[in-house]
Amino acid sequence: MAHHDDTPRRRASLELLRAEAADELAVLVHERLRNGEDPWDFMEDLPSVDELVVFTLRAENIASDGGTRPTAARHYRVLRQIALDYPPLTRAVWRLLGDANTHRRWDAVVRADAS
């Protein structure tokens, strides 16, 4: 039986991760504005900087596991480990682990398979 390491590798300081995430969000906002979208229509749909950092760390963990989509249990362990490794991200992690989908379209996308 293969053992999966749920521990994300600390690749950078939280400040650097947040700066990278803020840059990515700025690009997303700029692209949507260039396409003529009204910021009142899309700003609430975008993840926060900390949520984007959590998504990035989660994606790196999935990639290091060969790209295998995590089970619900592994998804929980990975996100929980991110919160332990980066305590200031705890609020974002727990928001993303919430049971109910919010109005944001991408929330349903990050849910792990229940199988």
N, C-alpha and C positions, 0 to 999 in steps of 0.2 A: 504494500500500500504506500503510495507516494505521500510524503509529508509536505504540506504547504506552509511556507513561512509567512505569517500574517503581519510581521513586523515591517513597517515601511523603513527604508533606509533614509537616514537624515542626510539629504543632499545639499542643503543650503540653510542659511539662517532664515528665520521667519520673516525678518525685514526684507530680505531679498525675494523670498517667495511672494510676499505681499506686493512688492514693487513690480514683479513680473506680471502678477495677476491684474494689478491696476492698469498696466500698459495694455494687456489683452482686452480688458473691458473698455478702455478708451478707444481701441481700434474697433471693437464691436459697435460702440455708440456712434463713432464717426461714420462707419459704413452704413448704418441704418439711417443716419441723418442725410448722408449723400443720396440714399435711395428715396428720399422724400418722406420718410416716416416721421410722425409726430412723437417727440420724446414722451409726451403724456401717455401715449398709447403703449410704449414698450419699456420704459425704465423700470417699472415694477416687475416685469417679467425676467429681468436680468438677475443673475446671481450676485450676491455681494462679493467683495474682494476675498473675504475669508472663505466663503463657500467655494469660490473658484480655486483657492489654494487647496482646500480639501479635495475637490474633484481632481486636481492635478496630482496630488499625492496618491489618491486612490487609483488613478489611471496608471501611474508608475508602478504601483503594486501589482495591478492586473497584468501589465506588460512583463514584469519580472517573473510572473507565474505562467508565462507562455501565452498570454492573451486570453486565457480561459475565464469566461464570465463567472464571477463568484456566486456561490450559493448564498442564500439569505444569511445563514450563520456566519460564513466567512466574511461577507459584506459587513456585518455588524462588528466582527472582531477587528477587521482592518480599520474601520472608521473609529472604533473605540481606541485602538492603538495610536491612531493619528492624534486623538485628543490627549492621550497620555504623553506622547512625544512633544506635542506643541500645545501646552495648556491654554494659551490664548485663543485657540481654535475650538475649544470645547463647545461653546455656544453654537457655533456653525455646525459642528458635527451632530449635536443633539437635534438641531433643527432639521437636518437632513435625514436623521434616523426616525423622525416622527412618523406615526402610522398613517395619518391622513395626507393625501395629496393636497397641495395648496392650489391656488388659482394659476400658479406659474406652470407653463406647459412643460418645462424641462424636469420638473419634480418627478413626474411619472417615469421619465426616461432613466433616471439613476437608480430606481428601485432594483434590487437584486432579484434574480429568479428565485421563486420559492421552492424549486425542486432540489 
